[in-house]
């Protein structure tokens, strides 16, 4: 029987289900001191590490993912 947790992991940015890991991010504007768990695929994890992806909070408190340039 497959691991149910592995089936539920979906990238918060693109919806991919491949190579998705949970990451804890900080420096989310306008709450830079808070830590937020997000699910990221390999491509978006790399984009975040290379500072090609910003994460912000909207007025409703939802995370918004803003690419700084086209992510390949």
N, CA, C and O atoms as a Tripos MOL2 file, in Angstrom:
@<TRIPOS>MOLECULE
protein
  288   287    72     0     0
PROTEIN
NO_CHARGES

@<TRIPOS>ATOM
      1 N           0.8510   -1.1830    0.0000 N.3       1 UNK1
      2 CA          0.0000    0.0000    0.0000 C.3       1 UNK1
      3 C           0.8940    1.2430    0.0000 C.2       1 UNK1
      4 O           1.7940    1.3370    0.8340 O.2       1 UNK1
      5 N           0.6710    2.2040   -0.9150 N.am      2 UNK2
      6 CA          1.5290    3.3850   -0.9830 C.3       2 UNK2
      7 C           1.3730    4.2740    0.2390 C.2       2 UNK2
      8 O           0.3350    4.2770    0.9010 O.2       2 UNK2
      9 N           2.4220    5.0220    0.5210 N.am      3 UNK3
     10 CA          2.4040    5.9640    1.6310 C.3       3 UNK3
     11 C           1.4620    7.1090    1.2850 C.2       3 UNK3
     12 O           1.6860    7.8070    0.2960 O.2       3 UNK3
     13 N           0.4160    7.3180    2.0730 N.am      4 UNK4
     14 CA         -0.5910    8.3470    1.7990 C.3       4 UNK4
     15 C           0.0140    9.7470    1.8240 C.2       4 UNK4
     16 O          -0.4060   10.6020    1.0450 O.2       4 UNK4
     17 N           1.0010   10.0100    2.7080 N.am      5 UNK5
     18 CA          1.6210   11.3290    2.7860 C.3       5 UNK5
     19 C           2.2930   11.6930    1.4720 C.2       5 UNK5
     20 O           2.2140   12.8440    1.0420 O.2       5 UNK5
     21 N           2.9450   10.7500    0.8310 N.am      6 UNK6
     22 CA          3.6250   11.0170   -0.4340 C.3       6 UNK6
     23 C           2.6180   11.3910   -1.5200 C.2       6 UNK6
     24 O           2.9300   12.1880   -2.4040 O.2       6 UNK6
     25 N           1.4300   10.8300   -1.4610 N.am      7 UNK7
     26 CA          0.4180   11.1210   -2.4670 C.3       7 UNK7
     27 C          -0.1850   12.5080   -2.2860 C.2       7 UNK7
     28 O          -0.6610   13.1000   -3.2550 O.2       7 UNK7
     29 N          -0.1760   13.0320   -1.0760 N.am      8 UNK8
     30 CA         -0.8040   14.3100   -0.7900 C.3       8 UNK8
     31 C           0.1100   15.5050   -1.0170 C.2       8 UNK8
     32 O          -0.3650   16.6400   -0.9770 O.2       8 UNK8
     33 N           1.3950   15.2990   -1.2530 N.am      9 UNK9
     34 CA          2.3300   16.4130   -1.4060 C.3       9 UNK9
     35 C           2.1930   17.0320   -2.7920 C.2       9 UNK9
     36 O           2.4320   16.3780   -3.8070 O.2       9 UNK9
     37 N           1.8060   18.2950   -2.8140 N.am     10 UNK10
     38 CA          1.6460   19.0440   -4.0510 C.3      10 UNK10
     39 C           2.3560   20.3770   -3.8930 C.2      10 UNK10
     40 O           2.1660   21.0620   -2.8880 O.2      10 UNK10
     41 N           3.1690   20.7530   -4.8650 N.am     11 UNK11
     42 CA          3.9020   22.0140   -4.8130 C.3      11 UNK11
     43 C           2.9240   23.1780   -4.6570 C.2      11 UNK11
     44 O           1.9510   23.2790   -5.4050 O.2      11 UNK11
     45 N           3.1800   24.0450   -3.6960 N.am     12 UNK12
     46 CA          2.3180   25.1930   -3.4340 C.3      12 UNK12
     47 C           2.3560   26.2170   -4.5610 C.2      12 UNK12
     48 O           1.4440   27.0370   -4.6750 O.2      12 UNK12
     49 N           3.3910   26.1860   -5.3950 N.am     13 UNK13
     50 CA          3.5440   27.1630   -6.4710 C.3      13 UNK13
     51 C           2.8940   26.6730   -7.7620 C.2      13 UNK13
     52 O           2.0790   27.3770   -8.3580 O.2      13 UNK13
     53 N           3.2580   25.4560   -8.1960 N.am     14 UNK14
     54 CA          2.8400   24.9980   -9.5310 C.3      14 UNK14
     55 C           1.8890   23.8060   -9.5260 C.2      14 UNK14
     56 O           1.3200   23.4740  -10.5660 O.2      14 UNK14
     57 N           1.7050   23.1630   -8.3870 N.am     15 UNK15
     58 CA          0.8070   22.0120   -8.3250 C.3      15 UNK15
     59 C           1.4470   20.6820   -8.6820 C.2      15 UNK15
     60 O           0.7650   19.6570   -8.7130 O.2      15 UNK15
     61 N           2.7540   20.6820   -8.9540 N.am     16 UNK16
     62 CA          3.4610   19.4470   -9.2880 C.3      16 UNK16
     63 C           3.4400   18.4950   -8.0960 C.2      16 UNK16
     64 O           3.4290   18.9260   -6.9430 O.2      16 UNK16
     65 N           3.4340   17.2060   -8.3880 N.am     17 UNK17
     66 CA          3.4630   16.1990   -7.3250 C.3      17 UNK17
     67 C           4.7900   15.4550   -7.2880 C.2      17 UNK17
     68 O           4.9600   14.5360   -6.4870 O.2      17 UNK17
     69 N           5.7430   15.8430   -8.1560 N.am     18 UNK18
     70 CA          7.0280   15.1540   -8.2330 C.3      18 UNK18
     71 C           8.1040   15.8810   -7.4370 C.2      18 UNK18
     72 O           8.2450   17.0980   -7.5470 O.2      18 UNK18
     73 N           8.8590   15.1410   -6.6410 N.am     19 UNK19
     74 CA          9.9880   15.6650   -5.8590 C.3      19 UNK19
     75 C           9.5840   16.8420   -4.9800 C.2      19 UNK19
     76 O          10.2850   17.8520   -4.9340 O.2      19 UNK19
     77 N           8.4660   16.7180   -4.2880 N.am     20 UNK20
     78 CA          7.9560   17.7940   -3.4350 C.3      20 UNK20
     79 C           8.3960   17.5520   -1.9970 C.2      20 UNK20
     80 O           8.2540   16.4530   -1.4620 O.2      20 UNK20
     81 N           8.9330   18.6010   -1.3850 N.am     21 UNK21
     82 CA          9.3690   18.5360    0.0080 C.3      21 UNK21
     83 C           8.8090   19.7290    0.7620 C.2      21 UNK21
     84 O           8.5270   20.7740    0.1760 O.2      21 UNK21
     85 N           8.6530   19.5630    2.0650 N.am     22 UNK22
     86 CA          8.2070   20.6740    2.8900 C.3      22 UNK22
     87 C           9.4110   21.5340    3.2500 C.2      22 UNK22
     88 O          10.4620   21.0220    3.6380 O.2      22 UNK22
     89 N           9.2460   22.8320    3.1180 N.am     23 UNK23
     90 CA         10.2900   23.7960    3.4540 C.3      23 UNK23
     91 C           9.6930   24.8070    4.4210 C.2      23 UNK23
     92 O           8.5190   25.1620    4.3110 O.2      23 UNK23
     93 N          10.4930   25.2640    5.3560 N.am     24 UNK24
     94 CA         10.0690   26.3270    6.2570 C.3      24 UNK24
     95 C          10.7360   27.6050    5.7920 C.2      24 UNK24
     96 O          11.9630   27.6940    5.7530 O.2      24 UNK24
     97 N           9.9290   28.5950    5.4400 N.am     25 UNK25
     98 CA         10.4760   29.8400    4.9070 C.3      25 UNK25
     99 C          10.2500   30.9830    5.8880 C.2      25 UNK25
    100 O           9.2680   31.0120    6.6300 O.2      25 UNK25
    101 N          11.1820   31.9140    5.8660 N.am     26 UNK26
    102 CA         11.0710   33.1470    6.6460 C.3      26 UNK26
    103 C          11.2240   34.3100    5.6730 C.2      26 UNK26
    104 O          11.3370   34.1040    4.4640 O.2      26 UNK26
    105 N          11.2270   35.5060    6.1910 N.am     27 UNK27
    106 CA         11.3720   36.7170    5.3880 C.3      27 UNK27
    107 C          10.2140   36.8650    4.4030 C.2      27 UNK27
    108 O          10.3940   37.3480    3.2850 O.2      27 UNK27
    109 N           9.0230   36.4430    4.8340 N.am     28 UNK28
    110 CA          7.8050   36.6130    4.0470 C.3      28 UNK28
    111 C           7.2260   37.9720    4.4220 C.2      28 UNK28
    112 O           6.9100   38.2160    5.5860 O.2      28 UNK28
    113 N           7.0910   38.8380    3.4560 N.am     29 UNK29
    114 CA          6.5780   40.1810    3.7380 C.3      29 UNK29
    115 C           5.0620   40.1440    3.8030 C.2      29 UNK29
    116 O           4.4530   39.4790    2.9650 O.2      29 UNK29
    117 N           4.4270   40.8030    4.7280 N.am     30 UNK30
    118 CA          4.9420   41.7760    5.6880 C.3      30 UNK30
    119 C           5.2470   41.2010    7.0690 C.2      30 UNK30
    120 O           5.2130   41.9510    8.0450 O.2      30 UNK30
    121 N           5.5410   39.9220    7.1970 N.am     31 UNK31
    122 CA          5.8330   39.2970    8.4930 C.3      31 UNK31
    123 C           7.1750   38.5710    8.4250 C.2      31 UNK31
    124 O           7.2060   37.3420    8.4820 O.2      31 UNK31
    125 N           8.3000   39.3140    8.3010 N.am     32 UNK32
    126 CA          9.5990   38.6660    8.0500 C.3      32 UNK32
    127 C          10.1230   37.7840    9.1820 C.2      32 UNK32
    128 O          10.9800   36.9360    8.9390 O.2      32 UNK32
    129 N           9.6340   37.9590   10.4100 N.am     33 UNK33
    130 CA         10.1400   37.1490   11.5200 C.3      33 UNK33
    131 C           9.4060   35.8180   11.6530 C.2      33 UNK33
    132 O           9.9060   34.9030   12.3080 O.2      33 UNK33
    133 N           8.2410   35.6980   11.0490 N.am     34 UNK34
    134 CA          7.4540   34.4670   11.1740 C.3      34 UNK34
    135 C           7.9780   33.3840   10.2400 C.2      34 UNK34
    136 O           8.5980   33.6710    9.2160 O.2      34 UNK34
    137 N           7.7160   32.1330   10.6150 N.am     35 UNK35
    138 CA          8.1250   30.9840    9.8010 C.3      35 UNK35
    139 C           6.8680   30.3510    9.2060 C.2      35 UNK35
    140 O           5.8690   30.1560    9.8990 O.2      35 UNK35
    141 N           6.9330   30.0350    7.9180 N.am     36 UNK36
    142 CA          5.7930   29.4580    7.2180 C.3      36 UNK36
    143 C           6.2060   28.1530    6.5450 C.2      36 UNK36
    144 O           7.2070   28.1270    5.8280 O.2      36 UNK36
    145 N           5.4570   27.0670    6.7590 N.am     37 UNK37
    146 CA          5.7510   25.8220    6.0360 C.3      37 UNK37
    147 C           5.1060   25.8700    4.6510 C.2      37 UNK37
    148 O           3.9320   26.2180    4.5210 O.2      37 UNK37
    149 N           5.8690   25.5210    3.6240 N.am     38 UNK38
    150 CA          5.3430   25.4500    2.2610 C.3      38 UNK38
    151 C           5.8460   24.1660    1.6080 C.2      38 UNK38
    152 O           6.9010   23.6450    1.9700 O.2      38 UNK38
    153 N           5.0950   23.6740    0.6620 N.am     39 UNK39
    154 CA          5.5070   22.5090   -0.1180 C.3      39 UNK39
    155 C           6.0610   23.0050   -1.4420 C.2      39 UNK39
    156 O           5.3770   23.7100   -2.1830 O.2      39 UNK39
    157 N           7.3160   22.6290   -1.7410 N.am     40 UNK40
    158 CA          7.9640   23.0920   -2.9640 C.3      40 UNK40
    159 C           8.5480   21.9240   -3.7450 C.2      40 UNK40
    160 O           9.1520   21.0160   -3.1750 O.2      40 UNK40
    161 N           8.3570   21.9640   -5.0610 N.am     41 UNK41
    162 CA          9.0120   20.9890   -5.9310 C.3      41 UNK41
    163 C          10.4800   21.3980   -6.0620 C.2      41 UNK41
    164 O          10.8760   22.4740   -5.6140 O.2      41 UNK41
    165 N          11.2670   20.5430   -6.6700 N.am     42 UNK42
    166 CA         12.7050   20.7900   -6.8060 C.3      42 UNK42
    167 C          12.9750   22.1160   -7.5340 C.2      42 UNK42
    168 O          13.8550   22.8780   -7.1320 O.2      42 UNK42
    169 N          12.2160   22.3880   -8.6040 N.am     43 UNK43
    170 CA         12.4190   23.5910   -9.4130 C.3      43 UNK43
    171 C          12.1590   24.8620   -8.5990 C.2      43 UNK43
    172 O          12.9370   25.8130   -8.6750 O.2      43 UNK43
    173 N          11.0740   24.8850   -7.8240 N.am     44 UNK44
    174 CA         10.7410   26.0860   -7.0640 C.3      44 UNK44
    175 C          11.5810   26.2170   -5.7920 C.2      44 UNK44
    176 O          11.8080   27.3290   -5.3150 O.2      44 UNK44
    177 N          12.0360   25.1110   -5.2490 N.am     45 UNK45
    178 CA         12.9650   25.1740   -4.1190 C.3      45 UNK45
    179 C          14.2600   25.8410   -4.5690 C.2      45 UNK45
    180 O          14.8020   26.6960   -3.8680 O.2      45 UNK45
    181 N          14.7550   25.4450   -5.7450 N.am     46 UNK46
    182 CA         15.9740   26.0440   -6.2930 C.3      46 UNK46
    183 C          15.7530   27.5280   -6.5870 C.2      46 UNK46
    184 O          16.6240   28.3510   -6.3010 O.2      46 UNK46
    185 N          14.6040   27.8740   -7.1510 N.am     47 UNK47
    186 CA         14.2950   29.2780   -7.4480 C.3      47 UNK47
    187 C          14.2790   30.1140   -6.1690 C.2      47 UNK47
    188 O          14.7690   31.2430   -6.1590 O.2      47 UNK47
    189 N          13.7250   29.5690   -5.1010 N.am     48 UNK48
    190 CA         13.7000   30.2820   -3.8230 C.3      48 UNK48
    191 C          15.1140   30.4580   -3.2820 C.2      48 UNK48
    192 O          15.4620   31.5370   -2.8010 O.2      48 UNK48
    193 N          15.9270   29.4120   -3.3550 N.am     49 UNK49
    194 CA         17.3060   29.4890   -2.8720 C.3      49 UNK49
    195 C          18.1260   30.5000   -3.6660 C.2      49 UNK49
    196 O          18.9890   31.1790   -3.1080 O.2      49 UNK49
    197 N          17.8590   30.6010   -4.9650 N.am     50 UNK50
    198 CA         18.6050   31.5240   -5.8200 C.3      50 UNK50
    199 C          17.9730   32.9150   -5.8680 C.2      50 UNK50
    200 O          18.3920   33.7690   -6.6490 O.2      50 UNK50
    201 N          16.9580   33.1320   -5.0250 N.am     51 UNK51
    202 CA         16.2660   34.4120   -4.8960 C.3      51 UNK51
    203 C          15.5510   34.8410   -6.1770 C.2      51 UNK51
    204 O          15.4520   36.0310   -6.4760 O.2      51 UNK51
    205 N          15.0530   33.8530   -6.9310 N.am     52 UNK52
    206 CA         14.2470   34.1300   -8.1140 C.3      52 UNK52
    207 C          12.7540   34.0400   -7.8050 C.2      52 UNK52
    208 O          11.9250   34.2430   -8.6910 O.2      52 UNK52
    209 N          12.4060   33.7360   -6.5480 N.am     53 UNK53
    210 CA         11.0180   33.5750   -6.1430 C.3      53 UNK53
    211 C          10.8120   34.3000   -4.8200 C.2      53 UNK53
    212 O          11.5160   34.0340   -3.8460 O.2      53 UNK53
    213 N           9.8470   35.2160   -4.7850 N.am     54 UNK54
    214 CA          9.4760   35.9020   -3.5500 C.3      54 UNK54
    215 C           8.1750   35.3060   -3.0310 C.2      54 UNK54
    216 O           7.3350   34.8470   -3.8050 O.2      54 UNK54
    217 N           8.0210   35.3220   -1.7160 N.am     55 UNK55
    218 CA          6.7860   34.8610   -1.0980 C.3      55 UNK55
    219 C           6.2680   35.9970   -0.2360 C.2      55 UNK55
    220 O           6.9940   36.5290    0.6040 O.2      55 UNK55
    221 N           5.0070   36.3720   -0.4430 N.am     56 UNK56
    222 CA          4.3810   37.4500    0.3170 C.3      56 UNK56
    223 C           3.0530   36.9550    0.8840 C.2      56 UNK56
    224 O           2.5460   35.9030    0.4960 O.2      56 UNK56
    225 N           2.5040   37.7360    1.8060 N.am     57 UNK57
    226 CA          1.1740   37.4600    2.3490 C.3      57 UNK57
    227 C           0.2010   38.4690    1.7660 C.2      57 UNK57
    228 O           0.4960   39.6640    1.7300 O.2      57 UNK57
    229 N          -0.9660   37.9990    1.3040 N.am     58 UNK58
    230 CA         -1.9740   38.9490    0.8440 C.3      58 UNK58
    231 C          -2.7980   39.4250    2.0390 C.2      58 UNK58
    232 O          -2.5540   39.0030    3.1700 O.2      58 UNK58
    233 N          -3.7610   40.2920    1.7940 N.am     59 UNK59
    234 CA         -4.5620   40.8680    2.8850 C.3      59 UNK59
    235 C          -5.3890   39.8240    3.6240 C.2      59 UNK59
    236 O          -5.7540   40.0290    4.7810 O.2      59 UNK59
    237 N          -5.6860   38.7110    2.9660 N.am     60 UNK60
    238 CA         -6.4570   37.6360    3.5970 C.3      60 UNK60
    239 C          -5.5660   36.6720    4.3760 C.2      60 UNK60
    240 O          -6.0670   35.7450    5.0120 O.2      60 UNK60
    241 N          -4.2350   36.8850    4.3320 N.am     61 UNK61
    242 CA         -3.3130   36.0190    5.0520 C.3      61 UNK61
    243 C          -2.8590   34.8020    4.2720 C.2      61 UNK61
    244 O          -2.2570   33.8930    4.8440 O.2      61 UNK61
    245 N          -3.1380   34.7650    2.9650 N.am     62 UNK62
    246 CA         -2.7050   33.6480    2.1210 C.3      62 UNK62
    247 C          -1.3260   33.9470    1.5450 C.2      62 UNK62
    248 O          -0.9940   35.0960    1.2520 O.2      62 UNK62
    249 N          -0.5320   32.8950    1.3890 N.am     63 UNK63
    250 CA          0.7870   33.0540    0.7790 C.3      63 UNK63
    251 C           0.6460   33.2550   -0.7260 C.2      63 UNK63
    252 O          -0.1340   32.5680   -1.3850 O.2      63 UNK63
    253 N           1.4150   34.2090   -1.2620 N.am     64 UNK64
    254 CA          1.4530   34.4780   -2.7010 C.3      64 UNK64
    255 C           2.8810   34.2650   -3.1800 C.2      64 UNK64
    256 O           3.8290   34.7250   -2.5440 O.2      64 UNK64
    257 N           3.0320   33.5770   -4.2850 N.am     65 UNK65
    258 CA          4.3490   33.2600   -4.8320 C.3      65 UNK65
    259 C           4.5690   34.1220   -6.0680 C.2      65 UNK65
    260 O           3.8010   34.0600   -7.0270 O.2      65 UNK65
    261 N           5.6420   34.9360   -6.0320 N.am     66 UNK66
    262 CA          5.9110   35.9010   -7.0890 C.3      66 UNK66
    263 C           7.2750   35.6070   -7.7040 C.2      66 UNK66
    264 O           8.3030   35.8610   -7.0760 O.2      66 UNK66
    265 N           7.2960   35.0710   -8.9320 N.am     67 UNK67
    266 CA          8.5950   34.8360   -9.5850 C.3      67 UNK67
    267 C           9.2190   36.1620  -10.0070 C.2      67 UNK67
    268 O           8.5290   37.0320  -10.5390 O.2      67 UNK67
    269 N          10.5230   36.3200   -9.7720 N.am     68 UNK68
    270 CA         11.2360   37.5340  -10.1690 C.3      68 UNK68
    271 C          11.6430   37.4730  -11.6300 C.2      68 UNK68
    272 O          11.8270   38.5090  -12.2690 O.2      68 UNK68
    273 N          11.7850   36.2710  -12.1620 N.am     69 UNK69
    274 CA         12.0670   36.0700  -13.5820 C.3      69 UNK69
    275 C          11.5140   34.7150  -13.9690 C.2      69 UNK69
    276 O          11.0890   33.9440  -13.1100 O.2      69 UNK69
    277 N          11.5170   34.4240  -15.2500 N.am     70 UNK70
    278 CA         10.9750   33.1440  -15.7130 C.3      70 UNK70
    279 C          11.7800   31.9960  -15.1180 C.2      70 UNK70
    280 O          13.0010   31.9420  -15.2620 O.2      70 UNK70
    281 N          11.0910   31.0820  -14.4520 N.am     71 UNK71
    282 CA         11.7230   29.9300  -13.8100 C.3      71 UNK71
    283 C          11.6510   28.7590  -14.7770 C.2      71 UNK71
    284 O          10.5690   28.3680  -15.2170 O.2      71 UNK71
    285 N          12.8000   28.2100  -15.0990 N.am     72 UNK72
    286 CA         12.8600   27.1000  -16.0580 C.3      72 UNK72
    287 C          12.8930   25.7840  -15.3230 C.2      72 UNK72
    288 O          12.9440   24.7270  -15.9520 O.2      72 UNK72
@<TRIPOS>BOND
     1     1     2 1
     2     2     3 1
     3     3     4 2
     4     3     5 am
     5     5     6 1
     6     6     7 1
     7     7     8 2
     8     7     9 am
     9     9    10 1
    10    10    11 1
    11    11    12 2
    12    11    13 am
    13    13    14 1
    14    14    15 1
    15    15    16 2
    16    15    17 am
    17    17    18 1
    18    18    19 1
    19    19    20 2
    20    19    21 am
    21    21    22 1
    22    22    23 1
    23    23    24 2
    24    23    25 am
    25    25    26 1
    26    26    27 1
    27    27    28 2
    28    27    29 am
    29    29    30 1
    30    30    31 1
    31    31    32 2
    32    31    33 am
    33    33    34 1
    34    34    35 1
    35    35    36 2
    36    35    37 am
    37    37    38 1
    38    38    39 1
    39    39    40 2
    40    39    41 am
    41    41    42 1
    42    42    43 1
    43    43    44 2
    44    43    45 am
    45    45    46 1
    46    46    47 1
    47    47    48 2
    48    47    49 am
    49    49    50 1
    50    50    51 1
    51    51    52 2
    52    51    53 am
    53    53    54 1
    54    54    55 1
    55    55    56 2
    56    55    57 am
    57    57    58 1
    58    58    59 1
    59    59    60 2
    60    59    61 am
    61    61    62 1
    62    62    63 1
    63    63    64 2
    64    63    65 am
    65    65    66 1
    66    66    67 1
    67    67    68 2
    68    67    69 am
    69    69    70 1
    70    70    71 1
    71    71    72 2
    72    71    73 am
    73    73    74 1
    74    74    75 1
    75    75    76 2
    76    75    77 am
    77    77    78 1
    78    78    79 1
    79    79    80 2
    80    79    81 am
    81    81    82 1
    82    82    83 1
    83    83    84 2
    84    83    85 am
    85    85    86 1
    86    86    87 1
    87    87    88 2
    88    87    89 am
    89    89    90 1
    90    90    91 1
    91    91    92 2
    92    91    93 am
    93    93    94 1
    94    94    95 1
    95    95    96 2
    96    95    97 am
    97    97    98 1
    98    98    99 1
    99    99   100 2
   100    99   101 am
   101   101   102 1
   102   102   103 1
   103   103   104 2
   104   103   105 am
   105   105   106 1
   106   106   107 1
   107   107   108 2
   108   107   109 am
   109   109   110 1
   110   110   111 1
   111   111   112 2
   112   111   113 am
   113   113   114 1
   114   114   115 1
   115   115   116 2
   116   115   117 am
   117   117   118 1
   118   118   119 1
   119   119   120 2
   120   119   121 am
   121   121   122 1
   122   122   123 1
   123   123   124 2
   124   123   125 am
   125   125   126 1
   126   126   127 1
   127   127   128 2
   128   127   129 am
   129   129   130 1
   130   130   131 1
   131   131   132 2
   132   131   133 am
   133   133   134 1
   134   134   135 1
   135   135   136 2
   136   135   137 am
   137   137   138 1
   138   138   139 1
   139   139   140 2
   140   139   141 am
   141   141   142 1
   142   142   143 1
   143   143   144 2
   144   143   145 am
   145   145   146 1
   146   146   147 1
   147   147   148 2
   148   147   149 am
   149   149   150 1
   150   150   151 1
   151   151   152 2
   152   151   153 am
   153   153   154 1
   154   154   155 1
   155   155   156 2
   156   155   157 am
   157   157   158 1
   158   158   159 1
   159   159   160 2
   160   159   161 am
   161   161   162 1
   162   162   163 1
   163   163   164 2
   164   163   165 am
   165   165   166 1
   166   166   167 1
   167   167   168 2
   168   167   169 am
   169   169   170 1
   170   170   171 1
   171   171   172 2
   172   171   173 am
   173   173   174 1
   174   174   175 1
   175   175   176 2
   176   175   177 am
   177   177   178 1
   178   178   179 1
   179   179   180 2
   180   179   181 am
   181   181   182 1
   182   182   183 1
   183   183   184 2
   184   183   185 am
   185   185   186 1
   186   186   187 1
   187   187   188 2
   188   187   189 am
   189   189   190 1
   190   190   191 1
   191   191   192 2
   192   191   193 am
   193   193   194 1
   194   194   195 1
   195   195   196 2
   196   195   197 am
   197   197   198 1
   198   198   199 1
   199   199   200 2
   200   199   201 am
   201   201   202 1
   202   202   203 1
   203   203   204 2
   204   203   205 am
   205   205   206 1
   206   206   207 1
   207   207   208 2
   208   207   209 am
   209   209   210 1
   210   210   211 1
   211   211   212 2
   212   211   213 am
   213   213   214 1
   214   214   215 1
   215   215   216 2
   216   215   217 am
   217   217   218 1
   218   218   219 1
   219   219   220 2
   220   219   221 am
   221   221   222 1
   222   222   223 1
   223   223   224 2
   224   223   225 am
   225   225   226 1
   226   226   227 1
   227   227   228 2
   228   227   229 am
   229   229   230 1
   230   230   231 1
   231   231   232 2
   232   231   233 am
   233   233   234 1
   234   234   235 1
   235   235   236 2
   236   235   237 am
   237   237   238 1
   238   238   239 1
   239   239   240 2
   240   239   241 am
   241   241   242 1
   242   242   243 1
   243   243   244 2
   244   243   245 am
   245   245   246 1
   246   246   247 1
   247   247   248 2
   248   247   249 am
   249   249   250 1
   250   250   251 1
   251   251   252 2
   252   251   253 am
   253   253   254 1
   254   254   255 1
   255   255   256 2
   256   255   257 am
   257   257   258 1
   258   258   259 1
   259   259   260 2
   260   259   261 am
   261   261   262 1
   262   262   263 1
   263   263   264 2
   264   263   265 am
   265   265   266 1
   266   266   267 1
   267   267   268 2
   268   267   269 am
   269   269   270 1
   270   270   271 1
   271   271   272 2
   272   271   273 am
   273   273   274 1
   274   274   275 1
   275   275   276 2
   276   275   277 am
   277   277   278 1
   278   278   279 1
   279   279   280 2
   280   279   281 am
   281   281   282 1
   282   282   283 1
   283   283   284 2
   284   283   285 am
   285   285   286 1
   286   286   287 1
   287   287   288 2
@<TRIPOS>SUBSTRUCTURE
     1 UNK1         2 RESIDUE 1 A UNK
     2 UNK2         6 RESIDUE 1 A UNK
     3 UNK3        10 RESIDUE 1 A UNK
     4 UNK4        14 RESIDUE 1 A UNK
     5 UNK5        18 RESIDUE 1 A UNK
     6 UNK6        22 RESIDUE 1 A UNK
     7 UNK7        26 RESIDUE 1 A UNK
     8 UNK8        30 RESIDUE 1 A UNK
     9 UNK9        34 RESIDUE 1 A UNK
    10 UNK10       38 RESIDUE 1 A UNK
    11 UNK11       42 RESIDUE 1 A UNK
    12 UNK12       46 RESIDUE 1 A UNK
    13 UNK13       50 RESIDUE 1 A UNK
    14 UNK14       54 RESIDUE 1 A UNK
    15 UNK15       58 RESIDUE 1 A UNK
    16 UNK16       62 RESIDUE 1 A UNK
    17 UNK17       66 RESIDUE 1 A UNK
    18 UNK18       70 RESIDUE 1 A UNK
    19 UNK19       74 RESIDUE 1 A UNK
    20 UNK20       78 RESIDUE 1 A UNK
    21 UNK21       82 RESIDUE 1 A UNK
    22 UNK22       86 RESIDUE 1 A UNK
    23 UNK23       90 RESIDUE 1 A UNK
    24 UNK24       94 RESIDUE 1 A UNK
    25 UNK25       98 RESIDUE 1 A UNK
    26 UNK26      102 RESIDUE 1 A UNK
    27 UNK27      106 RESIDUE 1 A UNK
    28 UNK28      110 RESIDUE 1 A UNK
    29 UNK29      114 RESIDUE 1 A UNK
    30 UNK30      118 RESIDUE 1 A UNK
    31 UNK31      122 RESIDUE 1 A UNK
    32 UNK32      126 RESIDUE 1 A UNK
    33 UNK33      130 RESIDUE 1 A UNK
    34 UNK34      134 RESIDUE 1 A UNK
    35 UNK35      138 RESIDUE 1 A UNK
    36 UNK36      142 RESIDUE 1 A UNK
    37 UNK37      146 RESIDUE 1 A UNK
    38 UNK38      150 RESIDUE 1 A UNK
    39 UNK39      154 RESIDUE 1 A UNK
    40 UNK40      158 RESIDUE 1 A UNK
    41 UNK41      162 RESIDUE 1 A UNK
    42 UNK42      166 RESIDUE 1 A UNK
    43 UNK43      170 RESIDUE 1 A UNK
    44 UNK44      174 RESIDUE 1 A UNK
    45 UNK45      178 RESIDUE 1 A UNK
    46 UNK46      182 RESIDUE 1 A UNK
    47 UNK47      186 RESIDUE 1 A UNK
    48 UNK48      190 RESIDUE 1 A UNK
    49 UNK49      194 RESIDUE 1 A UNK
    50 UNK50      198 RESIDUE 1 A UNK
    51 UNK51      202 RESIDUE 1 A UNK
    52 UNK52      206 RESIDUE 1 A UNK
    53 UNK53      210 RESIDUE 1 A UNK
    54 UNK54      214 RESIDUE 1 A UNK
    55 UNK55      218 RESIDUE 1 A UNK
    56 UNK56      222 RESIDUE 1 A UNK
    57 UNK57      226 RESIDUE 1 A UNK
    58 UNK58      230 RESIDUE 1 A UNK
    59 UNK59      234 RESIDUE 1 A UNK
    60 UNK60      238 RESIDUE 1 A UNK
    61 UNK61      242 RESIDUE 1 A UNK
    62 UNK62      246 RESIDUE 1 A UNK
    63 UNK63      250 RESIDUE 1 A UNK
    64 UNK64      254 RESIDUE 1 A UNK
    65 UNK65      258 RESIDUE 1 A UNK
    66 UNK66      262 RESIDUE 1 A UNK
    67 UNK67      266 RESIDUE 1 A UNK
    68 UNK68      270 RESIDUE 1 A UNK
    69 UNK69      274 RESIDUE 1 A UNK
    70 UNK70      278 RESIDUE 1 A UNK
    71 UNK71      282 RESIDUE 1 A UNK
    72 UNK72      286 RESIDUE 1 A UNK
